[in-house]
């Protein structure tokens, strides 16, 4: 504290801003919510409060159920995601009318009524309840946690002095700092995502503010539960005992915000209400260390500060952008806690939170999802973000071909607003310098020879049992049909067949050898691109052969290259969730290493947007890069956005709803940067992204559109709506609009000597 006092305000603000940008980037969040004042009766008598009123000033001690539902439905219709329940502390202990109203409704306490109303709002509208009930004990948290996505209690101050006679908390038993700290501690033990904070300007000293912040820091260090800390400035209100008390200056508020940032660190979310200062002060609050504006409602007023209306969301966004920051919506549960919903939420909320959020725990607000029929938006705002400069060093090392580390790559994936535009443009310039402006594709046919599989990957809607399922019957193609489809592909201009299927219980290593031989007999000159590492591993193990020996037999039988599928996410934490019986990361990489060593080139993929996080993506990219540095065997990298619609784990509420448009852009752009110069070709999947998505990726470092496919069925089984085949004319139209030239290639990115037009799909 004494050290902080020796620095002038400008030095503190500069240090705080640097820490904020390092930890949070340019991102500033807010929650789109409604406020539900369950009761304005309160047993406390805080001398600055106008929220609490006596029974004589209200028609009913508690807001009626019908009005609560009306507010919630209005909020849902306005795009809100949070229902903030505000209420006084246990009014039944002071007012007989409150006790009588609870008895009439069959409720034991105000908190039991709150439980029922929160449960009702979530069930009827899907809004995530955030509860501010005042002091609570362990039993209260046990009762309320199943109906709340988060809760909160302002510490306000850790000073017992403010509870003495003549001070603002005198006569308010719920404002005793020891009791409030006990509630905050109990929330941590109960694993409740929690909001707290301090109120400045009510007679406390700077030292007492710091002591309160340290108390919050220490509780969070023990439990990790505090999702945001509010630094709120006192506003004098007419009709209160403190109506004439001086309000803290903007400079005093900025000093306290900066101290909060420096004490709580770069990872903590620090909030200041945007309606308690003049609009022109918002930029200063951000520079002081704020990275969250709290709840802003398009429907209901701020019941705690009704004299200060919320800024219109457009004006709030403009003020945020003017400070070089990017405004984004969040949920009632903060992003860090939303990434671990099973830990921090009752099971009732887990599916809702998972399905709404992206890989950093923030809601995806656009309607587009991979595989759907809507056009993908291209979120490329103009301008310069306050944190773009932080990316320059990372990007510079990538362009120089240096290996980045996981935190560097995570920071790239966290890019927002103008940062995204910067990374996309940089990746595309790197693409231009590496492979030129041509966009390549291969004419190929998918042959998925069986959808019967021993494995039960949680994301797979293609795999079937032996009975009919939602999207069609189980099947197994015989060798004659596989050969027929390969020969037919040649007549339609294909240079490649891609063969993959489920792990049928009757299949062994000889099965895959027979499939290759059948294709080679039927189409002697076709390039055979076949078998995921899982199929290779299965085939080798069933014949008792090493990977090297089995791959050699496949190569001698006519196999040319391997698809890099079954990679999903090359991180065993994720694989244990989505495909626990599948290959481990090391096993997948070992198949590829052996293939490369005997001269079989392969592709590499990532399937992202389900239960994975940005650090998982980073480790995946580095695993591909490191193997490529050793073997040089990968021809291309193919990001595959998770298509959720029919995926079993999504239908069970265990996965997100695929990546956002921002994440898709960044995956392609960041892959170009991270894998440079070792993997020169970055492919975009039209099956997952659609026409608008492909067009966007062509400006984000992509130089290849994959294959025409003819019979795509895996994404279609997952609910994909982009069709089974795309012709050359379709691809040409997209590349022409992008100012690029389309070129047919071979599987190994060689020239096709005589371009043969593919027949129009039936």
N, C-alpha and C positions, 0 to 999 in steps of 0.2 A: 504493500500500500504506500509506504513512504517513498519507495523507488518510483512508483507511478506518478506520485505528486510532483516529482522533480522534472518530469517530461512535460513539455507544453502540449496542448491539445493536438496541434497539427502532427507532431511526431507520433502520438498515440493512434491517431486516425490512420496515418500512413501504415503503421505496423499492423493495425487491425484489418485494413483493407487488403493488404498483401496476404495475410493469413486466410481471410475469407475467400479470396480468389484462388488461392492454392488448394483450399479444401472443398469449396463449393463451385468453383468456376464462375461463370456468368449467370448461373441459374438462380432465379428467385421464384419461390413457390407461394401459392395461396390455396385456400380451400373454398370451393363454391358450396355454400351451405345455407341452411335456414336456421333461425333461432326459435326455439320452442321454450317460452317461459312457463315452465310447469307450475311454479308458484312464485309470487313475489313477496310472500310472507317470509319472515326470517326472525330467528331468535336473537340475532346480533343487532347492534346499534352503531355500526361504523359511522363516523362523523362526516364522511365525505360521500356517502352512498345515496343515490336516488333510485336504485333498483328496488330496494326493500321498501314496502309500504305497509301501513296498518290495514286490518280487515275492513275498516270503514271505507277505504278507498278502492275496494275491489268488489265486483259482483259475486265472485266465487273464490274461495280460498285456492282452488286448483283449476287450471285450465281444463275445460271439459274435453272428454275424449273426442267428440265430434270436431271441435276446433283444432285439436292436435292433428287429427287426420287431414283436415282441410289444409292446414299449413304444410304438412308433409307432402301431400299430393301436389300442391302448388309449387313446392320446391322441386319435386321430381320433374314436373312439367317444364320448369325453367332450367333444367339441366344441372341441378344441384346433386351432390353426391353425399353430403353430410347433413345430419340432423343434430344440432347442438342443443342439448337440454340444459337450460340455465334455471337455477332455483335457489331460493334462500335455504339457510341451514336449519333443518329440523324444526319447522315452525310449530309443529304439534306440541313441542315442549314449552311453548310460550302462549299460544293462542288456543282457546277452547274451540273456536270455530273451525280451526284446522283439524283438531282431534275429531270433532263431530263429522266433518266431511270425509275423513279417512274411514271412520266407523261406518258411515253410510255406504261407502264403496267396498266394504269388506277388506280394507287394507290395514295392516298393522302399523306401518310407518310411511312417511313420505318416500323413503327409499324403496319400499316394496311397490308403491304406486309407480315410481319412476321405472322400476324393473318392467312392469307390465306395459307401460306406455312405450318404452324403448323397443320392447319385443314386438309390439303392435306395429310401430312405424316401420321397422325393418321388414316384417312379414308383408305389409301392405304396399310398401313403396320401394324397398330395396335401398333406401338411404341408410348409410352407416351411422349409427348413433355414437355421439361423443357426449359424455356425461360429466357435468360439473356439480356434484352433489354436496360439496363441502367436506367436513371431516368424515373419515371412514376408518373402520377397523378391518381386521382380516376377514371377519364374517361378512361384512358389507361387500368387500371385494369379491368374495366367493359367490355372493348372491348376484352381483351386477355384472361380473365379467362375462357370463354367457350371453348377455344382451348388449354388449358394448364393444365397439371396435377400438375405442380409446377412452380415457378419462383424464380429468385434470383438476388441479387445485393450485391456485397461486400461493406461493409461500408469502409473497408481499414483502415481508421483512423477517429477519432473524433476531430482531432487537426486542427484548423483553421490555425495554424502556418505553416503547410505543404503546404498551398496555397499561401504563401507569395512569393515575388520575390526571385528567386534563389533556391526555394524549389521544390520538385518533382511534386507538383500538380499545380504550377503556370501556368496560361494560360489554365486550364482545368475546365470550369464552372461546368461540371457534377461531379467534385470531391469535391465540397463544402460539408463539413460534414452536415451542416444543411439541404441541399437539399437531400442528401442521407438518412439521418434519416427520413425526411418527406416521402420519398418513402417507406422506411421500415414500417413506421407507417401506411401509406395508404394501404399497402399490408395486414396488420393485420385487418384493418377495412373492407377490401374487402374479408376477410377470404380466403386468398391465402396461401397455404403451401409454405414457403419461406426459401431460403438459404441465409445466409449472412456470414460475417467473417471479419477478419482483416489481413492486410499485414504488416509483421514486417521487420525491417531493412532498411527502406527508410528514416531514419532521425528522427523517433519518439523516445520518451523516454519511459521507462517502465511505468511510470505513465500514459502517454497518451494511451498506450495499454490498461491498466486497465480501464481507462475512457471509451474507445470504447467498451470494453466488458460489462461494466456496462450499457451503453446505450442500447446495444442489449438485455441484461437481462431485463431491465425495459420495453422495448417495448414488449418483449415476455410475460412478466407478465401481461400486459394489454390485449393481444389478443391471446396468445397461438399459434401463427402462425409460429414461427421459428423452422424449423425441423432439422436444423443442423447449426453449426457455424464452419467455416473453419479458422484454424490458419495457414496461408501460409507464407513461408519464401521468401524474396526477392532473386532473382537470377540476377546477373549482366549480361547484354547481350551486345555483341559487336554491335556497330552502334548506341547506345543510349547515351544520355548525362550522364547517370550513369554507363557507361561501366566499369569505374575504381572504382566505389564505393565499399566499403567493404561489403561482405555478412554477415548476422548474423551467428554466430557460432551455432553448434548443441546444445550446452548448453543453449544458449539464446532462441533457439526455444523450447527446453524442458521446460525451466522456464515459458515461455508464455503459452504453452499448459497446464501445471499444474495449472497456475493461472486461465486459462479459465475454467478448470474443477471445481476448488474450488469456483469460482464465479458463474458459471452457474448451478452447482449442478449435482447430479448423474443421473438425467433424461435426460439431454441434450446430443444430439449426437455431438461429436467433431471430426472434420475431419482434416487430414493433407495430402497433396498430396504425394503419395508414390514414385513419380519419381523425387523429388527435393532433395533427400538425397541419400547417398550411401546405397545399399541394407542392409549392416550390421547395419545401424542405425534404421531400421524399428522397431525392438524390443524395442528400447529405446523410440520411439515415442508412442508405445502402453502403455508402463509402465508409461509414463508421463500423460496419460489421453485420448489418441486417441481411438475411437471405430468405426471409419469409414474411408475408404480409398478414398471416393469420386467416381467419374466416372473413369472407366478403360475401354478402348476400344480395342477390338481385330481387329478393322477395320481402325480407323482413328487416326491420331496423336493428341497430345495435342497442339492445335493451339496457345495457349497462351505461352506455353513453348516448342516450337518445338525442342529445343536443348536437351531436357530431355525426352527420349522415355519412354513410360509406361513399367513397369516391366511385364514380361509374367505372366499371371494369375496363372500358376503353381508355379512359383517362389514366387509370392506374397502369395499364400496359404502356401507354405513351411515356409516362414519367419514368417507368422502369427502363424502357428502351433508351430514353435520353441519358440515363446514367451508364449506358453500355451494357445493360443486363437484359436477360430474356425471361419473361414471365411465363410460368407454367403451372397448371393446376396440380394439386395433390389430393390425397384422400384424407379422411379423418385420422387414419393411422399413417404415420410418417413413412417415407420411402424405405429407410433402413430397416424398420420393423416389418414393413410389408413384404420384404424379401424373405422373411422367415415366419410366415403366417402360422405354421403349426406350433411354433414356440410361443407366439405372442397373442394368439387369438383362440377363442372357442371354435370348435370345429364348424359351427353353424356359419361362421363368417369366412372361412378359408376359401371356399369356391368363389364367392363373390369378389374377394380381394384379388385372388389369382387371376381371374378372368378379366379384370379391369386393367391390370397393371402391365408395365413393360419390364425390361431387365434391370431397371434401377428402382422399381417400386412405385413409379408414378403412373397415373391413369393414362391410357391411350384414348384420346378424345376423338380421333377420326373414326368414321364408320368402316373404312377399308380394312380388310384382313387378307393375308396371303391366301391365294386359291379362290377368292370370292369373285363375284362378277362386277363389283364396283371398281372404278378407276382409282389407281393409287395416286394420292396427292404427292406433290413434290415440295417438301418443306425447306425451301432455300431462301430465307429472308436476306435482304441486303443490309449493309451497314457494317460497323466494326464493333465487336464485342470487347468488353473491358478485359477479358481473359484470353483473347486471341494470341497475344504476345507470348503467353505461357506455352502455347502449342508450338511455337516456332522452333525451339530447340529440339523437341521430340521429332517433329516433321523433318527438320534438317538432317538429323542422324539417320532417319529412315531413307531419305533420298540418297544419302551417301552410302547406302547399302549396309549400314550397321545394324546389328541385332538389338532390338528394343527389349526392355524388360516388362514384366507384367504390369506394374503400376503405370508405366508410360502408355501401354496399350489401353488399359482401362480408362485413362484420362482421355484418350482419343474417342473411345466409345461414349464417354459422358458429354461429348461436344453438344452444344445447344445453339440455336439461333444462327447468328453469323458465323460462329465457329464451324457449324456443319457446312455452310457454303464454302468456307475457306478450305476445309479438308477435302470436300468433293472436287473443287477446282484444282487443288494441288495433286490429288490422285489422278485426275484426268490428264493433267499436264505430264505427269510421270508416265502414264500409259502412252501418250503420244510420243514421248521420247524413247520409249522402250520397244514398242511394237508398231508404232505408226497409227494411221487413221482407219485402216481397214477393219471391218467387222467380219469375223469368220463364223461359219456354221458347217455342220456335217449333215448329209442326208443319211438318216439311219432309221432303223425300225426297232422298237422295243419288243422283245418276246419274253413275257413273264410266264414261264412254263408251268408253274403251279402257285396257287395261293394257299396251299395247305402247309402249315408250319408248326414245328415242335416248340418254337419260341413264342413267348407272349409279351412282346415289347409293348409298353404302355401307350406309345404314340401311334402304333400301326393299326390302320383300319383295313389294310389289304389282306393281312393274314386271316385265314379262315380255319374253322374246324371242318368236320366232314358233313355237317348239316348246312342247310340254307341259312343265310344270315341276312342282316339288314340290306346289304348292297350286293346281293347276288349269291349264287351257289359256289361251293368249293369246286375246284377243278384241278386236273393234272393233264397236261398235254403229252401225247405219246411222241416218240422220236420221229415218226413219219410226219406228224403235224408240225413239229418244230422245223424240220427240214423244208417242208412245203412253204412255211412262212418266210424262211430265209430266202428261198428261191424266188418267191413272189416279191420280196423286197428288192432283189436285184432288178427285176423287170420294171420296178417303179423308180429306179435310179439310185437306190441306196448303195453306199459304199461300206456301210457298217451295219452289223446287227449287235444289239446290246441285250445280253441274256442274263436275267436274274430271276430268282424265285424264292419261295419259302423253303425252309428246311423240312422237306417231307419225311415222315418217319421211315419210309422205305428207301430213301436215298442213301447211297454211300459214295465213296470216291469214284467208283466205276460209273455211276450214273452221270457225273459231270464229264467224264472222259467220253462216254457214249454220246452225250449231247453235242460236244465239240465235233466229234467225228461225223455225226448226222448232219450238222450244218455244213461241214467241209465237203461232204459228198454232194449235198444239194446245191451248194453255192461255192465252188472251189476258190473263187477270187475275192469273196467278201471278207472284210476285216471282222474278226470275231473279238468283240469286247465283252468279256463275260466274267461273272462270278465275283461276288463281294468277298472280302477277307473272311467273313463268317462262313461262306460256302467252301472256300479254300481250306480253312481250318477243319471244318466238318469232314470234307473229303479226305484230307490227309490222315486224320485221326481214325476214321473208319477202316482205312487200309493199313494202318500201322506204319505209315511212311512219315519221314520228316517233311517239313514244309518245302525245303529245297528240292527233295526228290519228287514230291508230288507235283509241284509247279513245273518241274522239268518235264514230267510226263504229259501234263496238260499242254505245255508249249510244243512238245514234239507231236502232239495230236492235232495241233492247229490253232491253239489259243494265241491271240496276238497281244492283247492288253487287258488290264483289269480295271473295272470301275472302282472308284474310291468310296463306295457307299459302306453302310454299317459303321461309319465313323461316328455318326451322331455328334456327340461332344466328347472329345478325347480328354476326359477328366473322370476319374473313377467315382467321385462323389456323385456326379450327375448320372453316370451309367448305373450306379447302384439303385437309383430311383426309377429310371425310365426303361432300362433293359438289363436287369440284374443277372440274368442267365446268359447274357451275350458275352462276346469277347471283352476282355479288359483293354484298357488303353495300350498297355505294353504288347498284348497279343496282336492287336490290330496293326500296330507299327511293325511288329516282327514279320507278319505276313508280307507287308509292303516292302520291307527291307530285303526279304528273300526274293520277292518278285523282281525287284530292281537289280539285284545281284546277278540274276540269270538273264538279264536283258529284257524283261517284261516291263514296259512302261505302264504307269497307272495314273488315274486322276486322283484328286483328293476333294473331299466334301466336308461341309459342316451343316448340321441340321439344328437350327437355333430358334429360340423363342418359346420355350415350353417351361422348364423348371430351372433353366440355366441362368447364370449371371455374367456380368462383363468380365470378371476375372477368369471364369471358365472359358469364355471365348478367347481371351488372351493366351491362356495355356494351350488351347487347341491350335491356334495359329503358330505358336512357337514350336509345338511338337512337329507340325508339318514343315516348318522352316528348317528345324534342326535335322530332320531326316533327309530333306532335300539337300542340305549342305553336305551330307555324308554320301548320298547315292546319286542325286541328280535325276531321279526316276519319275518325278511327277510332271505331267504335261500341263496341268491346269488346276485351278482351284475353283470349286463350285459352291457358293453359299446356297443353301436350301432352306428357305423360311418354313417353319412349322405350319402346316395346314391343320387347323384344329377341329373342324366341324364334326367329323365322325370319329375323331381319335378317342379311343377308350379312356385314356387318362384325363382328357378334357371333359368328357361326358360325366366322369366321376368327380369332377371338380378338383383334379390334382395337377392341372397344368394351366398355363396362361393361354391366351387366345391368339398366339402367334406374335411375331415382332411387329412393331410400329413401322410406318413408312420411314421415319427418321432412322430407326435401327437398321432397316434394310439398306438404305443408302450408305450408312456408315460401315456396315459389314463389308460391302463391296469396296468402298474407298479405303478403309483401314487395311483390308486384306492386300490391296495393291501396294500400300506403303510398307506393311510389316514383312511381306514376302519378297519384296524387291531386293536384289535383282534375280533371286533364285528361281522364282516361279513367274514366268513372264505373262501367262494367260489367265485372266479372270473372267469367268463365265457367269452369265445371268440366266436364271431359269424362267422361261416364258410361262411354263406350267404353273408356277407359283405366283408370278408377279403380274401377268397380263400385259397388254400392249402399253398402257401408260407407265407401268412399272419398268418395263424393258427400256422405254424411251428415257426414263429418269436415270437408270443405271448406266446407259451409254454416256452420260456426262459425269459418271462417278468412278471412272477407271476401268470399266468393262470393255473387253475387246472381242468377246465371243458369245454367241447366242445358243450354243449347244446344238442339239439335233432336232430334226423335224419330227422324230419319234414314231409317227404313224399310229401306234397302238399304246399310248400312255395309259396306264391303269392304276398305278399306285397312288398318285395324287388324287385321281378321280375317285378312288375308293374312300379317300379321306374327306371327300366333300368338295374337291376342287371343281371349278366351273369354267376352266379355260379351254376345255376340249382335249382331244387325243392326238391332234396333229396340226402342224402349221406348215404352210407351203412357202415357197421361195418368194412369191409375190408379197405375201404378208410381211416377211422379214425385210424385203427390199423397201417397202413403203416406210417402215419405221426408220431404217438406217438413212434413207434419203432425207427424211424430215430432220434427222440429226446432222445432216451434212457429211455423212460418212459413206464409204463404199462397201457393199456387201461382197464377200468372197467365199465361195465354197472351198472347204478344206478336206483333207483326210483326217482320220482319227489322230494321227501323229503330227498334225498341223503342216502337212506337206501340201503341195499344189495338186489339184485334180486336173489331169491332162485334158480330159474332154468333159466339159460340164453337160450333164444330162438333166433336163428339166424333169422334176418329179410330177407324177400324175396328181391331179386334184384329188383330195381325199373323198371317199364316197360319203 
